[in-house]
Amino acid sequence: MHFPLLEVADVKIRPIEKGGSDRKFYRIRCSQNQTLILVKYNLEREENRHYVEIAKFLEAHGIRAPKIYFHDAAEGLIWIEDLGEHDLYGYRHDSWLVRRAFYESALDEIIKLHRLPESVCDGNEGAFARGV
């Protein structure tokens, strides 16, 4: 219903073993070229309720993060963009020549966040206080 353009002929769901703060992640493969990530979070943990709010804040300020496609707050479900199976930690044993571009890219996004004026964070103290 929320994703009318998805091809759902052969849906495959695979848990992603990484997570945090009582969040579970699943890769949903709808077709060869279409994947999404489903995040299931524990409604009782306050920081989980801020995940979408923080993602929207980052997007609004040009800081790259997975796009939020749909959020069902009542069920604790978030459908987000799948950015692939590789993460920064996965490159930790590669040579510096390989890792450097990934580290620089991550630091560039962190720099954007830290350059924001304090005034843009007004009203978001609760979302950022615990660090999601």
N, CA, C and O atoms as CSV, one atom per row, in Angstrom:
chain,resi,resn,atom,element,x,y,z
A,1,MET,N,N,0.820,-1.184,0.000
A,1,MET,CA,C,0.000,0.000,0.000
A,1,MET,C,C,0.877,1.267,0.000
A,1,MET,O,O,0.576,2.224,-0.712
A,2,HIS,N,N,1.953,1.273,0.791
A,2,HIS,CA,C,2.800,2.460,0.896
A,2,HIS,C,C,3.880,2.515,-0.173
A,2,HIS,O,O,4.524,3.549,-0.354
A,3,PHE,N,N,4.081,1.411,-0.881
A,3,PHE,CA,C,5.139,1.329,-1.886
A,3,PHE,C,C,4.576,0.763,-3.190
A,3,PHE,O,O,4.916,-0.358,-3.568
A,4,PRO,N,N,3.730,1.512,-3.875
A,4,PRO,CA,C,3.054,0.966,-5.054
A,4,PRO,C,C,3.982,0.640,-6.216
A,4,PRO,O,O,3.602,-0.152,-7.079
A,5,LEU,N,N,5.176,1.210,-6.278
A,5,LEU,CA,C,6.082,0.956,-7.389
A,5,LEU,C,C,6.971,-0.261,-7.186
A,5,LEU,O,O,7.721,-0.639,-8.085
A,6,LEU,N,N,6.894,-0.869,-6.025
A,6,LEU,CA,C,7.723,-2.046,-5.764
A,6,LEU,C,C,7.184,-3.262,-6.495
A,6,LEU,O,O,5.975,-3.473,-6.596
A,7,GLU,N,N,8.106,-4.044,-6.996
A,7,GLU,CA,C,7.754,-5.332,-7.576
A,7,GLU,C,C,7.813,-6.341,-6.433
A,7,GLU,O,O,8.880,-6.570,-5.865
A,8,VAL,N,N,6.694,-6.937,-6.098
A,8,VAL,CA,C,6.656,-7.810,-4.931
A,8,VAL,C,C,6.398,-9.272,-5.306
A,8,VAL,O,O,5.770,-10.011,-4.547
A,9,ALA,N,N,6.876,-9.674,-6.457
A,9,ALA,CA,C,6.645,-11.046,-6.904
A,9,ALA,C,C,7.417,-12.059,-6.071
A,9,ALA,O,O,6.917,-13.149,-5.794
A,10,ASP,N,N,8.618,-11.709,-5.677
A,10,ASP,CA,C,9.479,-12.670,-4.984
A,10,ASP,C,C,10.186,-11.990,-3.813
A,10,ASP,O,O,11.405,-11.821,-3.837
A,11,VAL,N,N,9.437,-11.606,-2.806
A,11,VAL,CA,C,9.988,-10.878,-1.660
A,11,VAL,C,C,10.820,-11.818,-0.794
A,11,VAL,O,O,10.405,-12.930,-0.469
A,12,LYS,N,N,12.016,-11.333,-0.429
A,12,LYS,CA,C,12.893,-12.073,0.482
A,12,LYS,C,C,13.256,-11.150,1.629
A,12,LYS,O,O,13.605,-9.989,1.416
A,13,ILE,N,N,13.175,-11.666,2.838
A,13,ILE,CA,C,13.487,-10.893,4.036
A,13,ILE,C,C,14.661,-11.555,4.742
A,13,ILE,O,O,14.639,-12.750,5.033
A,14,ARG,N,N,15.683,-10.753,5.010
A,14,ARG,CA,C,16.875,-11.280,5.666
A,14,ARG,C,C,17.268,-10.357,6.819
A,14,ARG,O,O,17.421,-9.151,6.625
A,15,PRO,N,N,17.430,-10.916,8.008
A,15,PRO,CA,C,17.853,-10.074,9.131
A,15,PRO,C,C,19.275,-9.555,8.912
A,15,PRO,O,O,20.127,-10.250,8.358
A,16,ILE,N,N,19.507,-8.334,9.353
A,16,ILE,CA,C,20.849,-7.759,9.364
A,16,ILE,C,C,21.306,-7.872,10.804
A,16,ILE,O,O,20.632,-7.376,11.707
A,17,GLU,N,N,22.417,-8.503,11.028
A,17,GLU,CA,C,22.844,-8.846,12.390
A,17,GLU,C,C,23.279,-7.657,13.232
A,17,GLU,O,O,23.424,-7.781,14.448
A,18,LYS,N,N,23.486,-6.513,12.605
A,18,LYS,CA,C,23.887,-5.327,13.363
A,18,LYS,C,C,22.644,-4.567,13.774
A,18,LYS,O,O,21.631,-4.611,13.077
A,19,GLY,N,N,22.708,-3.881,14.882
A,19,GLY,CA,C,21.583,-3.091,15.348
A,19,GLY,C,C,22.010,-2.269,16.535
A,19,GLY,O,O,23.204,-2.089,16.777
A,20,GLY,N,N,21.054,-1.774,17.271
A,20,GLY,CA,C,21.385,-1.007,18.462
A,20,GLY,C,C,20.147,-0.451,19.108
A,20,GLY,O,O,19.125,-0.267,18.446
A,21,SER,N,N,20.224,-0.179,20.402
A,21,SER,CA,C,19.125,0.411,21.165
A,21,SER,C,C,17.813,-0.322,20.929
A,21,SER,O,O,16.774,0.300,20.709
A,22,ASP,N,N,17.867,-1.624,20.976
A,22,ASP,CA,C,16.669,-2.447,20.765
A,22,ASP,C,C,16.044,-2.241,19.393
A,22,ASP,O,O,14.826,-2.335,19.243
A,23,ARG,N,N,16.870,-1.961,18.395
A,23,ARG,CA,C,16.386,-1.872,17.020
A,23,ARG,C,C,16.868,-3.108,16.275
A,23,ARG,O,O,18.010,-3.538,16.434
A,24,LYS,N,N,15.991,-3.669,15.467
A,24,LYS,CA,C,16.349,-4.789,14.611
A,24,LYS,C,C,16.193,-4.326,13.165
A,24,LYS,O,O,15.243,-3.622,12.822
A,25,PHE,N,N,17.141,-4.734,12.326
A,25,PHE,CA,C,17.154,-4.318,10.934
A,25,PHE,C,C,16.975,-5.533,10.035
A,25,PHE,O,O,17.511,-6.609,10.300
A,26,TYR,N,N,16.203,-5.335,8.959
A,26,TYR,CA,C,15.945,-6.403,7.994
A,26,TYR,C,C,16.106,-5.840,6.586
A,26,TYR,O,O,15.619,-4.750,6.288
A,27,ARG,N,N,16.780,-6.577,5.736
A,27,ARG,CA,C,16.876,-6.200,4.324
A,27,ARG,C,C,15.719,-6.889,3.611
A,27,ARG,O,O,15.581,-8.111,3.667
A,28,ILE,N,N,14.894,-6.096,2.945
A,28,ILE,CA,C,13.744,-6.587,2.209
A,28,ILE,C,C,14.094,-6.496,0.725
A,28,ILE,O,O,14.223,-5.402,0.177
A,29,ARG,N,N,14.245,-7.646,0.084
A,29,ARG,CA,C,14.532,-7.682,-1.357
A,29,ARG,C,C,13.222,-7.982,-2.076
A,29,ARG,O,O,12.669,-9.077,-1.977
A,30,CYS,N,N,12.743,-6.971,-2.804
A,30,CYS,CA,C,11.472,-7.104,-3.518
A,30,CYS,C,C,11.676,-7.662,-4.912
A,30,CYS,O,O,10.811,-8.362,-5.440
A,31,SER,N,N,12.809,-7.358,-5.506
A,31,SER,CA,C,13.187,-7.866,-6.826
A,31,SER,C,C,14.703,-7.756,-6.918
A,31,SER,O,O,15.362,-7.331,-5.970
A,32,GLN,N,N,15.240,-8.137,-8.048
A,32,GLN,CA,C,16.695,-8.097,-8.245
A,32,GLN,C,C,17.262,-6.696,-8.001
A,32,GLN,O,O,18.372,-6.557,-7.487
A,33,ASN,N,N,16.505,-5.663,-8.365
A,33,ASN,CA,C,17.013,-4.291,-8.291
A,33,ASN,C,C,16.334,-3.429,-7.230
A,33,ASN,O,O,16.590,-2.227,-7.162
A,34,GLN,N,N,15.485,-4.013,-6.413
A,34,GLN,CA,C,14.762,-3.218,-5.422
A,34,GLN,C,C,14.932,-3.810,-4.028
A,34,GLN,O,O,14.534,-4.944,-3.761
A,35,THR,N,N,15.538,-3.009,-3.144
A,35,THR,CA,C,15.676,-3.417,-1.754
A,35,THR,C,C,15.335,-2.234,-0.851
A,35,THR,O,O,15.491,-1.073,-1.230
A,36,LEU,N,N,14.879,-2.551,0.320
A,36,LEU,CA,C,14.584,-1.581,1.374
A,36,LEU,C,C,15.116,-2.145,2.677
A,36,LEU,O,O,15.391,-3.340,2.786
A,37,ILE,N,N,15.255,-1.287,3.647
A,37,ILE,CA,C,15.597,-1.736,4.986
A,37,ILE,C,C,14.382,-1.469,5.872
A,37,ILE,O,O,13.806,-0.381,5.850
A,38,LEU,N,N,14.010,-2.469,6.642
A,38,LEU,CA,C,12.945,-2.318,7.628
A,38,LEU,C,C,13.603,-2.288,9.002
A,38,LEU,O,O,14.380,-3.175,9.353
A,39,VAL,N,N,13.282,-1.263,9.762
A,39,VAL,CA,C,13.777,-1.136,11.128
A,39,VAL,C,C,12.590,-1.368,12.058
A,39,VAL,O,O,11.564,-0.698,11.948
A,40,LYS,N,N,12.739,-2.307,12.957
A,40,LYS,CA,C,11.728,-2.557,13.994
A,40,LYS,C,C,12.345,-2.119,15.308
A,40,LYS,O,O,13.394,-2.622,15.713
A,41,TYR,N,N,11.681,-1.168,15.977
A,41,TYR,CA,C,12.257,-0.661,17.219
A,41,TYR,C,C,11.324,-0.884,18.395
A,41,TYR,O,O,10.110,-1.023,18.246
A,42,ASN,N,N,11.937,-0.911,19.565
A,42,ASN,CA,C,11.224,-1.095,20.825
A,42,ASN,C,C,10.580,0.233,21.202
A,42,ASN,O,O,11.269,1.242,21.348
A,43,LEU,N,N,9.275,0.234,21.357
A,43,LEU,CA,C,8.538,1.454,21.671
A,43,LEU,C,C,8.845,2.002,23.062
A,43,LEU,O,O,8.591,3.175,23.336
A,44,GLU,N,N,9.382,1.171,23.931
A,44,GLU,CA,C,9.629,1.591,25.314
A,44,GLU,C,C,10.917,2.377,25.489
A,44,GLU,O,O,11.093,3.045,26.508
A,45,ARG,N,N,11.819,2.314,24.520
A,45,ARG,CA,C,13.081,3.065,24.621
A,45,ARG,C,C,12.912,4.429,23.980
A,45,ARG,O,O,12.648,4.532,22.782
A,46,GLU,N,N,13.063,5.471,24.775
A,46,GLU,CA,C,12.793,6.826,24.294
A,46,GLU,C,C,13.627,7.199,23.072
A,46,GLU,O,O,13.107,7.801,22.132
A,47,GLU,N,N,14.902,6.851,23.072
A,47,GLU,CA,C,15.753,7.268,21.949
A,47,GLU,C,C,15.291,6.687,20.621
A,47,GLU,O,O,15.550,7.278,19.573
A,48,ASN,N,N,14.617,5.549,20.638
A,48,ASN,CA,C,14.103,4.965,19.397
A,48,ASN,C,C,13.018,5.836,18.775
A,48,ASN,O,O,12.856,5.843,17.555
A,49,ARG,N,N,12.291,6.555,19.582
A,49,ARG,CA,C,11.221,7.406,19.055
A,49,ARG,C,C,11.771,8.628,18.317
A,49,ARG,O,O,11.021,9.309,17.618
A,50,HIS,N,N,13.058,8.916,18.459
A,50,HIS,CA,C,13.656,10.088,17.814
A,50,HIS,C,C,14.397,9.758,16.520
A,50,HIS,O,O,14.885,10.670,15.851
A,51,TYR,N,N,14.492,8.517,16.159
A,51,TYR,CA,C,15.263,8.074,14.995
A,51,TYR,C,C,14.823,8.814,13.726
A,51,TYR,O,O,15.659,9.352,12.999
A,52,VAL,N,N,13.528,8.839,13.465
A,52,VAL,CA,C,12.997,9.471,12.251
A,52,VAL,C,C,13.175,10.984,12.320
A,52,VAL,O,O,13.531,11.616,11.325
A,53,GLU,N,N,12.932,11.559,13.476
A,53,GLU,CA,C,13.097,13.002,13.657
A,53,GLU,C,C,14.537,13.430,13.341
A,53,GLU,O,O,14.757,14.437,12.669
A,54,ILE,N,N,15.485,12.679,13.817
A,54,ILE,CA,C,16.899,13.000,13.553
A,54,ILE,C,C,17.226,12.825,12.080
A,54,ILE,O,O,17.930,13.655,11.505
A,55,ALA,N,N,16.730,11.765,11.458
A,55,ALA,CA,C,16.974,11.540,10.021
A,55,ALA,C,C,16.427,12.704,9.187
A,55,ALA,O,O,17.076,13.151,8.242
A,56,LYS,N,N,15.246,13.187,9.536
A,56,LYS,CA,C,14.651,14.318,8.812
A,56,LYS,C,C,15.451,15.597,9.049
A,56,LYS,O,O,15.615,16.402,8.132
A,57,PHE,N,N,15.946,15.789,10.257
A,57,PHE,CA,C,16.782,16.944,10.571
A,57,PHE,C,C,18.045,16.927,9.709
A,57,PHE,O,O,18.412,17.937,9.109
A,58,LEU,N,N,18.704,15.769,9.655
A,58,LEU,CA,C,19.920,15.651,8.853
A,58,LEU,C,C,19.630,15.947,7.384
A,58,LEU,O,O,20.369,16.694,6.743
A,59,GLU,N,N,18.566,15.371,6.855
A,59,GLU,CA,C,18.193,15.606,5.452
A,59,GLU,C,C,17.926,17.088,5.193
A,59,GLU,O,O,18.371,17.630,4.181
A,60,ALA,N,N,17.214,17.735,6.089
A,60,ALA,CA,C,16.880,19.151,5.927
A,60,ALA,C,C,18.118,20.036,5.883
A,60,ALA,O,O,18.086,21.136,5.331
A,61,HIS,N,N,19.208,19.549,6.468
A,61,HIS,CA,C,20.439,20.343,6.514
A,61,HIS,C,C,21.524,19.799,5.581
A,61,HIS,O,O,22.701,20.133,5.723
A,62,GLY,N,N,21.119,18.963,4.633
A,62,GLY,CA,C,22.043,18.488,3.603
A,62,GLY,C,C,23.082,17.506,4.093
A,62,GLY,O,O,24.152,17.384,3.495
A,63,ILE,N,N,22.785,16.807,5.168
A,63,ILE,CA,C,23.707,15.809,5.715
A,63,ILE,C,C,23.196,14.439,5.306
A,63,ILE,O,O,22.066,14.060,5.619
A,64,ARG,N,N,24.042,13.705,4.607
A,64,ARG,CA,C,23.609,12.426,4.035
A,64,ARG,C,C,23.299,11.400,5.110
A,64,ARG,O,O,24.076,11.180,6.040
A,65,ALA,N,N,22.145,10.784,4.952
A,65,ALA,CA,C,21.675,9.700,5.816
A,65,ALA,C,C,20.648,8.926,5.000
A,65,ALA,O,O,20.114,9.460,4.028
A,66,PRO,N,N,20.361,7.690,5.366
A,66,PRO,CA,C,19.343,6.948,4.610
A,66,PRO,C,C,17.998,7.676,4.629
A,66,PRO,O,O,17.562,8.185,5.661
A,67,LYS,N,N,17.360,7.712,3.471
A,67,LYS,CA,C,16.057,8.366,3.327
A,67,LYS,C,C,14.980,7.551,4.034
A,67,LYS,O,O,14.963,6.323,3.957
A,68,ILE,N,N,14.092,8.244,4.717
A,68,ILE,CA,C,12.950,7.601,5.376
A,68,ILE,C,C,11.817,7.537,4.352
A,68,ILE,O,O,11.373,8.567,3.843
A,69,TYR,N,N,11.355,6.327,4.055
A,69,TYR,CA,C,10.237,6.165,3.126
A,69,TYR,C,C,8.891,6.166,3.847
A,69,TYR,O,O,7.917,6.740,3.361
A,70,PHE,N,N,8.846,5.525,4.998
A,70,PHE,CA,C,7.585,5.436,5.730
A,70,PHE,C,C,7.878,5.121,7.189
A,70,PHE,O,O,8.805,4.375,7.506
A,71,HIS,N,N,7.068,5.707,8.075
A,71,HIS,CA,C,7.230,5.469,9.507
A,71,HIS,C,C,5.872,5.130,10.109
A,71,HIS,O,O,4.919,5.898,9.983
A,72,ASP,N,N,5.794,4.001,10.749
A,72,ASP,CA,C,4.596,3.591,11.479
A,72,ASP,C,C,4.951,3.647,12.961
A,72,ASP,O,O,5.449,2.678,13.534
A,73,ALA,N,N,4.685,4.799,13.567
A,73,ALA,CA,C,5.067,5.018,14.966
A,73,ALA,C,C,4.316,4.098,15.920
A,73,ALA,O,O,4.863,3.693,16.945
A,74,ALA,N,N,3.088,3.767,15.601
A,74,ALA,CA,C,2.291,2.902,16.477
A,74,ALA,C,C,2.863,1.491,16.558
A,74,ALA,O,O,2.787,0.848,17.605
A,75,GLU,N,N,3.430,1.013,15.468
A,75,GLU,CA,C,3.998,-0.344,15.414
A,75,GLU,C,C,5.510,-0.362,15.639
A,75,GLU,O,O,6.097,-1.429,15.819
A,76,GLY,N,N,6.144,0.817,15.627
A,76,GLY,CA,C,7.598,0.868,15.779
A,76,GLY,C,C,8.310,0.355,14.549
A,76,GLY,O,O,9.280,-0.395,14.659
A,77,LEU,N,N,7.836,0.753,13.363
A,77,LEU,CA,C,8.427,0.311,12.092
A,77,LEU,C,C,8.864,1.515,11.273
A,77,LEU,O,O,8.141,2.505,11.161
A,78,ILE,N,N,10.066,1.412,10.698
A,78,ILE,CA,C,10.578,2.457,9.818
A,78,ILE,C,C,11.095,1.764,8.558
A,78,ILE,O,O,11.903,0.838,8.634
A,79,TRP,N,N,10.622,2.221,7.407
A,79,TRP,CA,C,11.102,1.718,6.128
A,79,TRP,C,C,12.086,2.754,5.589
A,79,TRP,O,O,11.714,3.907,5.368
A,80,ILE,N,N,13.341,2.348,5.377
A,80,ILE,CA,C,14.364,3.300,4.956
A,80,ILE,C,C,15.100,2.811,3.712
A,80,ILE,O,O,15.015,1.648,3.319
A,81,GLU,N,N,15.811,3.735,3.124
A,81,GLU,CA,C,16.624,3.469,1.945
A,81,GLU,C,C,17.724,2.464,2.279
A,81,GLU,O,O,18.345,2.534,3.339
A,82,ASP,N,N,17.948,1.550,1.377
A,82,ASP,CA,C,19.033,0.580,1.522
A,82,ASP,C,C,20.259,1.142,0.819
A,82,ASP,O,O,20.264,1.284,-0.404
A,83,LEU,N,N,21.289,1.459,1.575
A,83,LEU,CA,C,22.519,2.021,1.009
A,83,LEU,C,C,23.570,0.957,0.722
A,83,LEU,O,O,24.718,1.283,0.418
A,84,GLY,N,N,23.189,-0.301,0.817
A,84,GLY,CA,C,24.116,-1.383,0.486
A,84,GLY,C,C,24.558,-2.161,1.711
A,84,GLY,O,O,24.284,-1.791,2.852
A,85,GLU,N,N,25.247,-3.242,1.432
A,85,GLU,CA,C,25.636,-4.164,2.497
A,85,GLU,C,C,26.960,-3.815,3.174
A,85,GLU,O,O,27.293,-4.392,4.209
A,86,HIS,N,N,27.707,-2.892,2.613
A,86,HIS,CA,C,29.022,-2.560,3.168
A,86,HIS,C,C,28.923,-1.337,4.075
A,86,HIS,O,O,28.230,-0.372,3.758
A,87,ASP,N,N,29.622,-1.389,5.203
A,87,ASP,CA,C,29.682,-0.244,6.098
A,87,ASP,C,C,31.143,0.085,6.391
A,87,ASP,O,O,32.046,-0.674,6.041
A,88,LEU,N,N,31.357,1.211,7.028
A,88,LEU,CA,C,32.707,1.678,7.315
A,88,LEU,C,C,33.496,0.657,8.125
A,88,LEU,O,O,34.676,0.430,7.860
A,89,TYR,N,N,32.860,0.052,9.093
A,89,TYR,CA,C,33.527,-0.940,9.938
A,89,TYR,C,C,34.020,-2.131,9.125
A,89,TYR,O,O,35.058,-2.714,9.437
A,90,GLY,N,N,33.290,-2.483,8.104
A,90,GLY,CA,C,33.664,-3.619,7.276
A,90,GLY,C,C,34.973,-3.420,6.512
A,90,GLY,O,O,35.582,-4.389,6.057
A,91,TYR,N,N,35.397,-2.187,6.374
A,91,TYR,CA,C,36.648,-1.893,5.652
A,91,TYR,C,C,37.844,-1.740,6.593
A,91,TYR,O,O,38.928,-1.364,6.147
A,92,ARG,N,N,37.669,-2.021,7.868
A,92,ARG,CA,C,38.702,-1.742,8.865
A,92,ARG,C,C,40.020,-2.459,8.618
A,92,ARG,O,O,41.060,-1.973,9.063
A,93,HIS,N,N,40.021,-3.587,7.931
A,93,HIS,CA,C,41.257,-4.329,7.678
A,93,HIS,C,C,41.850,-4.042,6.299
A,93,HIS,O,O,42.940,-4.519,5.984
A,94,ASP,N,N,41.148,-3.274,5.481
A,94,ASP,CA,C,41.658,-2.931,4.156
A,94,ASP,C,C,42.797,-1.920,4.288
A,94,ASP,O,O,42.989,-1.313,5.341
A,95,SER,N,N,43.531,-1.757,3.223
A,95,SER,CA,C,44.643,-0.803,3.240
A,95,SER,C,C,44.116,0.618,3.374
A,95,SER,O,O,42.953,0.895,3.079
A,96,TRP,N,N,44.990,1.514,3.824
A,96,TRP,CA,C,44.606,2.905,3.972
A,96,TRP,C,C,44.176,3.496,2.636
A,96,TRP,O,O,43.293,4.353,2.600
A,97,LEU,N,N,44.774,3.061,1.558
A,97,LEU,CA,C,44.387,3.558,0.233
A,97,LEU,C,C,42.913,3.274,-0.051
A,97,LEU,O,O,42.236,4.084,-0.684
A,98,VAL,N,N,42.426,2.155,0.402
A,98,VAL,CA,C,41.021,1.801,0.220
A,98,VAL,C,C,40.147,2.551,1.225
A,98,VAL,O,O,39.122,3.126,0.859
A,99,ARG,N,N,40.558,2.542,2.486
A,99,ARG,CA,C,39.741,3.121,3.558
A,99,ARG,C,C,39.667,4.637,3.524
A,99,ARG,O,O,38.658,5.210,3.936
A,100,ARG,N,N,40.689,5.287,3.054
A,100,ARG,CA,C,40.792,6.743,3.162
A,100,ARG,C,C,39.563,7.474,2.609
A,100,ARG,O,O,39.023,8.355,3.279
A,101,ALA,N,N,39.124,7.132,1.424
A,101,ALA,CA,C,37.984,7.822,0.815
A,101,ALA,C,C,36.722,7.645,1.656
A,101,ALA,O,O,35.928,8.577,1.782
A,102,PHE,N,N,36.530,6.462,2.229
A,102,PHE,CA,C,35.352,6.214,3.055
A,102,PHE,C,C,35.412,7.043,4.347
A,102,PHE,O,O,34.419,7.648,4.750
A,103,TYR,N,N,36.569,7.062,4.978
A,103,TYR,CA,C,36.729,7.842,6.206
A,103,TYR,C,C,36.534,9.336,5.923
A,103,TYR,O,O,35.858,10.030,6.683
A,104,GLU,N,N,37.124,9.826,4.834
A,104,GLU,CA,C,36.993,11.237,4.496
A,104,GLU,C,C,35.537,11.599,4.220
A,104,GLU,O,O,35.075,12.668,4.621
A,105,SER,N,N,34.818,10.719,3.541
A,105,SER,CA,C,33.409,10.962,3.253
A,105,SER,C,C,32.590,11.051,4.547
A,105,SER,O,O,31.745,11.935,4.692
A,106,ALA,N,N,32.843,10.139,5.477
A,106,ALA,CA,C,32.135,10.162,6.762
A,106,ALA,C,C,32.474,11.439,7.535
A,106,ALA,O,O,31.587,12.078,8.101
A,107,LEU,N,N,33.739,11.804,7.557
A,107,LEU,CA,C,34.150,13.021,8.266
A,107,LEU,C,C,33.560,14.274,7.630
A,107,LEU,O,O,33.228,15.224,8.339
A,108,ASP,N,N,33.424,14.294,6.304
A,108,ASP,CA,C,32.803,15.435,5.627
A,108,ASP,C,C,31.375,15.654,6.115
A,108,ASP,O,O,30.947,16.793,6.302
A,109,GLU,N,N,30.638,14.564,6.320
A,109,GLU,CA,C,29.260,14.684,6.807
A,109,GLU,C,C,29.239,15.150,8.261
A,109,GLU,O,O,28.382,15.947,8.643
A,110,ILE,N,N,30.169,14.663,9.067
A,110,ILE,CA,C,30.250,15.093,10.467
A,110,ILE,C,C,30.595,16.576,10.546
A,110,ILE,O,O,30.063,17.294,11.392
A,111,ILE,N,N,31.486,17.037,9.666
A,111,ILE,CA,C,31.846,18.455,9.637
A,111,ILE,C,C,30.617,19.310,9.347
A,111,ILE,O,O,30.425,20.356,9.967
A,112,LYS,N,N,29.778,18.862,8.396
A,112,LYS,CA,C,28.554,19.614,8.086
A,112,LYS,C,C,27.676,19.748,9.327
A,112,LYS,O,O,27.116,20.812,9.590
A,113,LEU,N,N,27.563,18.672,10.079
A,113,LEU,CA,C,26.738,18.693,11.286
A,113,LEU,C,C,27.304,19.665,12.314
A,113,LEU,O,O,26.558,20.443,12.910
A,114,HIS,N,N,28.596,19.625,12.523
A,114,HIS,CA,C,29.222,20.471,13.545
A,114,HIS,C,C,29.312,21.932,13.129
A,114,HIS,O,O,29.536,22.797,13.976
A,115,ARG,N,N,29.144,22.220,11.858
A,115,ARG,CA,C,29.159,23.609,11.394
A,115,ARG,C,C,27.785,24.271,11.473
A,115,ARG,O,O,27.669,25.477,11.259
A,116,LEU,N,N,26.764,23.509,11.772
A,116,LEU,CA,C,25.431,24.104,11.883
A,116,LEU,C,C,25.404,25.071,13.058
A,116,LEU,O,O,25.980,24.799,14.112
A,117,PRO,N,N,24.736,26.193,12.871
A,117,PRO,CA,C,24.621,27.116,14.009
A,117,PRO,C,C,23.775,26.491,15.110
A,117,PRO,O,O,22.856,25.715,14.845
A,118,GLU,N,N,24.093,26.834,16.318
A,118,GLU,CA,C,23.385,26.275,17.465
A,118,GLU,C,C,21.883,26.552,17.382
A,118,GLU,O,O,21.077,25.768,17.885
A,119,SER,N,N,21.512,27.651,16.756
A,119,SER,CA,C,20.101,28.026,16.672
A,119,SER,C,C,19.261,27.003,15.898
A,119,SER,O,O,18.065,26.888,16.166
A,120,VAL,N,N,19.833,26.267,14.961
A,120,VAL,CA,C,19.042,25.284,14.202
A,120,VAL,C,C,18.701,24.062,15.046
A,120,VAL,O,O,17.812,23.287,14.696
A,121,CYS,N,N,19.399,23.897,16.138
A,121,CYS,CA,C,19.132,22.763,17.027
A,121,CYS,C,C,18.107,23.102,18.093
A,121,CYS,O,O,17.655,22.212,18.814
A,122,ASP,N,N,17.725,24.382,18.212
A,122,ASP,CA,C,16.727,24.780,19.206
A,122,ASP,C,C,15.445,23.990,18.979
A,122,ASP,O,O,14.950,23.895,17.856
A,123,GLY,N,N,14.923,23.431,20.046
A,123,GLY,CA,C,13.697,22.642,19.957
A,123,GLY,C,C,13.958,21.168,19.699
A,123,GLY,O,O,13.028,20.364,19.759
A,124,ASN,N,N,15.185,20.797,19.415
A,124,ASN,CA,C,15.527,19.390,19.156
A,124,ASN,C,C,16.373,18.792,20.265
A,124,ASN,O,O,16.925,17.705,20.097
A,125,GLU,N,N,16.486,19.472,21.383
A,125,GLU,CA,C,17.371,18.998,22.453
A,125,GLU,C,C,17.018,17.579,22.907
A,125,GLU,O,O,17.913,16.775,23.169
A,126,GLY,N,N,15.742,17.268,23.001
A,126,GLY,CA,C,15.319,15.939,23.430
A,126,GLY,C,C,15.766,14.860,22.476
A,126,GLY,O,O,16.156,13.776,22.911
A,127,ALA,N,N,15.722,15.126,21.196
A,127,ALA,CA,C,16.109,14.130,20.194
A,127,ALA,C,C,17.601,13.886,20.212
A,127,ALA,O,O,18.045,12.763,19.975
A,128,PHE,N,N,18.384,14.916,20.489
A,128,PHE,CA,C,19.830,14.784,20.429
A,128,PHE,C,C,20.478,14.506,21.776
A,128,PHE,O,O,21.666,14.187,21.830
A,129,ALA,N,N,19.747,14.615,22.833
A,129,ALA,CA,C,20.332,14.514,24.171
A,129,ALA,C,C,20.986,13.162,24.421
A,129,ALA,O,O,22.082,13.106,24.979
A,130,ARG,N,N,20.354,12.103,24.032
A,130,ARG,CA,C,20.881,10.775,24.330
A,130,ARG,C,C,21.723,10.224,23.194
A,130,ARG,O,O,22.461,9.260,23.400
A,131,GLY,N,N,21.640,10.794,22.015
A,131,GLY,CA,C,22.408,10.305,20.883
A,131,GLY,C,C,21.864,8.969,20.394
A,131,GLY,O,O,22.088,7.930,21.015
A,132,VAL,N,N,21.169,9.006,19.308
A,132,VAL,CA,C,20.553,7.792,18.768
A,132,VAL,C,C,21.552,6.984,18.032
A,132,VAL,O,O,21.220,5.922,17.505
